[in-house]
Amino acid sequence: MGGNYFYSQLAEAKDGNLIPLCKNSVTGQEIALHSKYNPLREAEGFAAQIDESCLFFVILGIAGGYHIEKILEKNKKCRILAVEDSESSLAFLMKLPLVKKLSKQKRIYFTDTYHLKEMLLTHYKPAIHGNLTILPLRQWESVFSQEACQCKEAITQAIKLLAADFSVQSHFGKIWQKNIISNLSLAEKAKSFDEVCKKTDKMKTAAIIAAGPSLDNNISLLKKKRDSYYIIATDTAYSALTKQNIISDAVVSIDGQQVSHEHYMENLSQKTIFFFDLCANAASVRRAFSITKNIILTESGHPLAQYASLYTGKRTFPHLEAGSGTVTIAAASLAKKIGFKNIEFFGADFSYSGGRAYCKGTYLESQFCIKSNRLATAEKASTALIYRTPVIKKDDGKITTEILEAYRLSLSDYMNKKEVSENTDICKFNLNDFKSQYCNDLRSTFKSENEYDENTYAFTTLLPLCAKLGKDSCFLAYLKTLRYTERV
C-alpha cells in the first residue's frame, strides 16, 4: 500500500478535528495529510482554487475528507471522483465520521487507484459535465507519489477513450435519436429472431462478407461453395454480391447516415433477412420492410436502444457487439448469436489494395463513375477517399490507417473473446407500452429545467443527443426526445 507508506492511525488536530496519519514502514516516520492545527481552514484554501463553473473534479487523495466537503459546499452542482491508493486505505478512512458521511453523498464517488479508469469512464459524462479538473491533495501526492503518477496515467487513458466516443456522439447524436424512435415504430411488425435461429442450418459455415477489395478474388469460391455457406453480408457488400448473382441469407446494417440508403437501392431479395441496428438509417429500414417484410431490429449499445430493449425487464431486441463501431464485427456477432460454430471472413481487409477502397459493385463505384469527367476521374475520387486521412504503408504493399487498424484489432479481440452465455429468448416489443413507460420515466427524471436526476437510466438515454446539442442542453434534449417519442 502506497509504496513505503500506509495509513497508521487517527490523530486529533488542535481544533479537535480528526486527521489521518501515514507511517513509513522503513523509517517509522509519521506524516499528517492535513494541517495539525486547523484542517478546516486549510480545506477552505484548497477549495478556493477551484473554478466554480467546473462540474466534474477528480481529487487525488481522500484522507480526512475536509477538502472534499469544502468543494461540495462551494460548488452545488459538481460531481467528485475521489481516489485513494488502495481498497484497504478506503476501509481505514471509513473510521472517520466525515469520510463515512461523504461516501453516502450522491454527488461523490469513491474509488482506489486500480479502479480509477473504470470509474471515470462510468461516471464522467463530457456531454453534461464539460471539462474535467484534477485536484491533487498536496500532502497525499507527496506521500503516495507512485500512485499519483498511476492515477494521472489512468486519467489520460480514459480521457482519450472518452474524447473519441464524444466526437462520434457529437456528430451522430441527433441522427441516432431520431432513427431509433422512427425504427421502433416498425418493431412490432419485425420477424421473430428466435424463429429465424430455429430455422437456420447451423451446420453450415457462416460467411461474413465485408466489402474490401479482396472480395473480388473470392466471388468464384462463394459461387462454387454457395450451398455450404450461410452468407451474412455487411450493408456495403450486399449490393456487390447481388450484382454477382449471389443472394445473401442475411444483411447487417448499423450506420445511421442517409448515405446508407444507397446500399438498398438495388432489387431486394425476398430470401434475405435484413438485420438493422435500431440506430440504422430509418429510410433503409422502411424500404427493406416495404419490399420484403423480412426485417429484424437489433441493438449494439446505444443507451436509448438498450432502454427500449430492456424496458420490460426482459430483452426485446437481440444485442450485437459492434466493437469500435464496425459493421463487420456486428455481422460476426450475429453469426455467433444465431449459433454458428464455423465462421469465415471474406473482404475483411481493413486496408486498401490496388488503389481501391472497396470491391467492385458497391454504391461508391457507381457514384464515382457517374460524376467522373476528364478533370475529375473516378480514380481521382477513389484516391481522395483513401488519402483523406494519414495512411500507413504495410510491408505487403497495402495501405491502411489508424482507424482501420483499430477496426482490425477490435475484430481480432472480439473473435478471441470467450462468449458469455445468456438467455437468448427475445420477447415481443409493444410500442404503446414502451412510449408510456419511457415518457413517464423522463418526466420523473426532470423535476424542473435545472433539477434532474443524472443517475436514472432514462437520463442516460439522452447523453448522445446532449453531445450533439452542446453543454447545458439536458432539458432541451429531454423536450426533443418527448416530442420524438410522442410523435411516433
Secondary structure as GFF3:
##gff-version 3
##sequence-region A 1 488
A	DSSP	beta_strand	5	12	.	.	.	ID=ss1
A	DSSP	beta_strand	18	24	.	.	.	ID=ss2
A	DSSP	beta_strand	30	32	.	.	.	ID=ss3
A	DSSP	alpha_helix	39	48	.	.	.	ID=ss4
A	DSSP	beta_strand	56	60	.	.	.	ID=ss5
A	DSSP	alpha_helix	66	74	.	.	.	ID=ss6
A	DSSP	beta_strand	79	84	.	.	.	ID=ss7
A	DSSP	alpha_helix	87	93	.	.	.	ID=ss8
A	DSSP	alpha_helix	97	102	.	.	.	ID=ss9
A	DSSP	beta_strand	108	112	.	.	.	ID=ss10
A	DSSP	alpha_helix	116	123	.	.	.	ID=ss11
A	DSSP	alpha_helix	126	129	.	.	.	ID=ss12
A	DSSP	beta_strand	132	136	.	.	.	ID=ss13
A	DSSP	alpha_helix	138	143	.	.	.	ID=ss14
A	DSSP	alpha_helix	145	184	.	.	.	ID=ss15
A	DSSP	three_ten_helix	187	189	.	.	.	ID=ss16
A	DSSP	alpha_helix	193	199	.	.	.	ID=ss17
A	DSSP	beta_strand	205	209	.	.	.	ID=ss18
A	DSSP	three_ten_helix	213	218	.	.	.	ID=ss19
A	DSSP	alpha_helix	219	224	.	.	.	ID=ss20
A	DSSP	three_ten_helix	226	228	.	.	.	ID=ss21
A	DSSP	beta_strand	229	234	.	.	.	ID=ss22
A	DSSP	alpha_helix	235	243	.	.	.	ID=ss23
A	DSSP	beta_strand	250	253	.	.	.	ID=ss24
A	DSSP	three_ten_helix	258	264	.	.	.	ID=ss25
A	DSSP	beta_strand	273	277	.	.	.	ID=ss26
A	DSSP	alpha_helix	282	292	.	.	.	ID=ss27
A	DSSP	beta_strand	295	298	.	.	.	ID=ss28
A	DSSP	alpha_helix	303	310	.	.	.	ID=ss29
A	DSSP	alpha_helix	327	338	.	.	.	ID=ss30
A	DSSP	beta_strand	343	346	.	.	.	ID=ss31
A	DSSP	alpha_helix	363	371	.	.	.	ID=ss32
A	DSSP	alpha_helix	378	386	.	.	.	ID=ss33
A	DSSP	beta_strand	392	393	.	.	.	ID=ss34
A	DSSP	beta_strand	399	400	.	.	.	ID=ss35
A	DSSP	alpha_helix	402	416	.	.	.	ID=ss36
A	DSSP	alpha_helix	431	445	.	.	.	ID=ss37
A	DSSP	alpha_helix	457	460	.	.	.	ID=ss38
A	DSSP	alpha_helix	463	469	.	.	.	ID=ss39
A	DSSP	alpha_helix	474	487	.	.	.	ID=ss40
###
